[in-house]
Amino acid sequence: MTPLLQARNLSLPGRLMDVSLDIYPGELICLVGPNGSGKTSLLHALTGIGSPAGEVLVDHVDPRRLGPAQRPHYLTFLPAARDIAWPLLARDLIALGGGGAPPDALALDDLLDRRLDTLSTGERSRVLIARALAPKPKLLLLDEPTANLDPLWQIRLMELVRSEVRDNQRAALVAIHDLDAATRYGDRVLVMDGGSIAVEGLDGEPVARIFGIEKVAGAWRPVSPLADRRSSP
């Protein structure tokens, strides 16, 4: 099977070092790592933010070279920031994302005709997620999509993303801090450290070394009471 995303030798000075990555149709990949490990930098590089070195192909096309009308159909990016409190209707913000209707599962009917600056942080998050999903992109890049959502909407969102990807043979790369959610929803889990992909999966010594935690009796705990995790740049 041909990868839907082919990324080669992506680099951003001081933030990302020679990262290569393939994601296949129908895959949801969870990206985890300590703060500063390079998760957001990798998402930025895939979208072209910061003028990264390297190659990106989504379904054989470099989306960074597409115009604003075509690009959202290849990839969309949900940033971690949720502080877009503009005096703009929610439905208009979604339309700015490239067209299409948001998934019914996001239950936005009561929000569409309200201004963003009147919405709660969680409500605004759902609108921004709808903006990313509405164009039905081949590749979804989501940075902490469950942030600011209550537990019910965290579950609903991850299940929605998983179904959108699998049912339509798209792909998603999701940066997330919740290791249990990453394992539950991700077809693969990639661990970043120091601006590189360090290991795949959450087992063994590398995870303990990178995070300073280990799984014991089904629960994560510090490797020792005074575990001193090595910080990444």
VOSE-842026 format. One line per field, with one value per residue (C-alpha): residue number from 1; residue in one letter; x, y, z. Coordinates in steps of 0.001 Angstrom, whole numbers. Layout:
BEGIN
nr NUM	...
rest A	...
X X	...
Y Y	...
Z Z	...
// end
This chain:
BEGIN
nr 1	2	3	4	5	6	7	8	9	10	11	12	13	14	15	16	17	18	19	20	21	22	23	24	25	26	27	28	29	30	31	32	33	34	35	36	37	38	39	40	41	42	43	44	45	46	47	48	49	50	51	52	53	54	55	56	57	58	59	60	61	62	63	64	65	66	67	68	69	70	71	72	73	74	75	76	77	78	79	80	81	82	83	84	85	86	87	88	89	90	91	92	93	94	95	96	97	98	99	100	101	102	103	104	105	106	107	108	109	110	111	112	113	114	115	116	117	118	119	120	121	122	123	124	125	126	127	128	129	130	131	132	133	134	135	136	137	138	139	140	141	142	143	144	145	146	147	148	149	150	151	152	153	154	155	156	157	158	159	160	161	162	163	164	165	166	167	168	169	170	171	172	173	174	175	176	177	178	179	180	181	182	183	184	185	186	187	188	189	190	191	192	193	194	195	196	197	198	199	200	201	202	203	204	205	206	207	208	209	210	211	212	213	214	215	216	217	218	219	220	221	222	223	224	225	226	227	228	229	230	231	232	233
rest M	T	P	L	L	Q	A	R	N	L	S	L	P	G	R	L	M	D	V	S	L	D	I	Y	P	G	E	L	I	C	L	V	G	P	N	G	S	G	K	T	S	L	L	H	A	L	T	G	I	G	S	P	A	G	E	V	L	V	D	H	V	D	P	R	R	L	G	P	A	Q	R	P	H	Y	L	T	F	L	P	A	A	R	D	I	A	W	P	L	L	A	R	D	L	I	A	L	G	G	G	G	A	P	P	D	A	L	A	L	D	D	L	L	D	R	R	L	D	T	L	S	T	G	E	R	S	R	V	L	I	A	R	A	L	A	P	K	P	K	L	L	L	L	D	E	P	T	A	N	L	D	P	L	W	Q	I	R	L	M	E	L	V	R	S	E	V	R	D	N	Q	R	A	A	L	V	A	I	H	D	L	D	A	A	T	R	Y	G	D	R	V	L	V	M	D	G	G	S	I	A	V	E	G	L	D	G	E	P	V	A	R	I	F	G	I	E	K	V	A	G	A	W	R	P	V	S	P	L	A	D	R	R	S	S	P
X 0	1268	1537	-949	1622	5275	7526	11287	14113	12034	14093	13559	16657	16803	13405	13247	16039	15782	12408	10950	7477	4919	1203	-1101	-4756	-7055	-4388	-4655	-1180	-756	2321	3460	6456	7503	6979	9488	10147	9141	5514	4177	7300	6651	3055	4286	6869	4227	2150	5147	5169	8667	10023	11237	13736	12592	9872	6158	3744	70	-1397	1610	1070	3089	268	2608	2677	-1098	-3255	-5724	-8666	-7065	-4902	-7620	-8715	-5247	-4477	-5830	-4116	-5705	-3294	-3110	-4121	-7853	-7733	-9441	-12138	-13095	-16489	-17259	-20074	-19030	-20505	-18426	-15202	-15959	-16600	-13213	-11601	-12322	-15991	-18016	-20377	-19065	-19801	-23183	-21426	-20000	-23545	-22954	-26520	-26787	-23367	-23305	-25088	-23189	-20074	-16780	-16184	-19358	-18400	-16736	-13244	-14616	-17311	-14738	-12589	-15435	-15911	-12206	-12259	-15268	-13300	-10496	-12863	-15319	-13183	-12810	-9031	-6960	-4685	-5671	-2987	-4353	-2370	-3899	-7458	-8922	-7574	-10317	-12960	-14876	-14468	-17556	-16380	-12832	-14186	-16637	-13944	-11390	-14029	-15155	-11624	-10991	-14201	-13584	-10140	-11058	-14369	-12993	-9411	-7935	-5102	-4543	-1525	-2602	-263	-1579	-332	-2741	-770	-3772	-5840	-2935	-2833	-6622	-7179	-3895	-3124	469	2047	5228	7321	9284	12309	14878	13317	13280	11046	12775	10719	7411	5162	5006	6817	10230	13186	13068	9650	10827	13915	12058	9045	10390	7321	6442	3237	2638	-585	-2268	-1412	1352	3632	7037	9976	11005	9583	12289	12385	14217	13152	15721	14244	14365	15209
Y 0	3457	5892	8757	10977	10753	13107	13028	14728	17469	19942	23239	24842	24121	22408	19474	17255	15195	13534	11112	9647	7625	7428	5084	5529	4727	5325	7536	8124	9574	11678	11895	13313	15675	19397	20766	17390	18570	17478	20887	21598	18451	19498	22955	21481	19353	22472	24569	26870	28178	27326	23808	21852	18519	16988	16520	14670	14067	11704	12493	16276	18808	20671	23487	24520	24611	27731	28433	26990	23570	23090	22328	19322	17826	18796	20906	21909	22489	24527	24086	27719	28241	32018	33087	35282	37307	39034	36522	33990	30394	29337	31987	30802	27232	28434	30191	26779	25777	24873	21812	21033	20091	16557	16204	14455	17787	18983	22598	23671	25880	27457	28270	31617	32785	34948	33363	35941	34773	31090	29222	27867	24357	25519	27464	24332	22388	25118	25111	21320	21603	24047	21470	18606	20378	20359	16555	16701	13693	14421	15870	17451	18013	19597	18705	18435	17332	20361	22414	19754	18018	14214	13435	15600	14278	10789	11927	13844	11036	8545	10959	11456	7712	6993	9824	8413	4729	5056	7403	6114	9406	9833	11769	12769	13783	15345	14441	14277	11605	8369	6148	7941	7658	3899	3558	5521	5412	2722	3594	5729	7642	9046	12246	13421	16096	17029	13481	10418	8368	5168	3635	2349	2965	-83	-498	1519	4346	5481	5417	7388	9985	10542	9486	7261	3592	1570	-574	-2547	-636	2851	5297	6378	8048	5703	6818	9375	11811	10883	13604	13457	14666	17762	18062	21232
Z 0	-880	2046	1987	3724	2791	4737	4286	6181	7792	9778	11563	13126	16841	16899	14493	13225	10040	10680	8123	8426	6453	7279	5380	4358	7268	9927	13002	14407	17895	18547	22158	23952	26754	26433	23948	22307	18828	18412	17422	15365	13327	12664	11676	9319	7600	6966	5901	8933	9612	6131	7021	4980	3597	1441	2129	-162	569	-2007	-4241	-3999	-1966	-177	769	-2893	-3297	-3203	-390	-2329	-2972	103	2703	639	1099	4682	7503	10735	14131	16289	20040	20670	21264	21877	18635	20188	17128	16683	13923	13679	14219	10871	9094	10717	9638	6084	6060	6497	2928	2674	3450	6298	9742	10958	12690	15580	16740	17566	16573	15737	18835	18221	14506	14779	17842	17758	18704	21419	23207	23260	26090	25471	25017	22605	20620	20467	18878	16271	15410	15145	12826	10687	10344	9510	7198	4003	4383	4039	3086	6072	9444	11626	15141	17977	21352	19959	23319	25222	26926	26243	29018	29329	27236	24345	24585	23943	21273	19426	19344	18246	15527	14220	14241	12322	9818	9091	8878	7057	4399	4075	5193	7679	10895	12959	16461	19027	22466	26061	27330	26930	27632	24973	22545	23059	22876	19683	17800	15257	16059	18776	17959	20806	20137	22059	21277	17950	16557	16581	19266	19339	18271	21046	24781	26110	27601	28780	26201	27467	31081	30126	28028	30289	33691	34202	33877	33769	36841	37388	34582	35895	35049	37885	38275	37852	41329	43783	42718	39040	37156	33516	31043	29404	25633	23744
// end
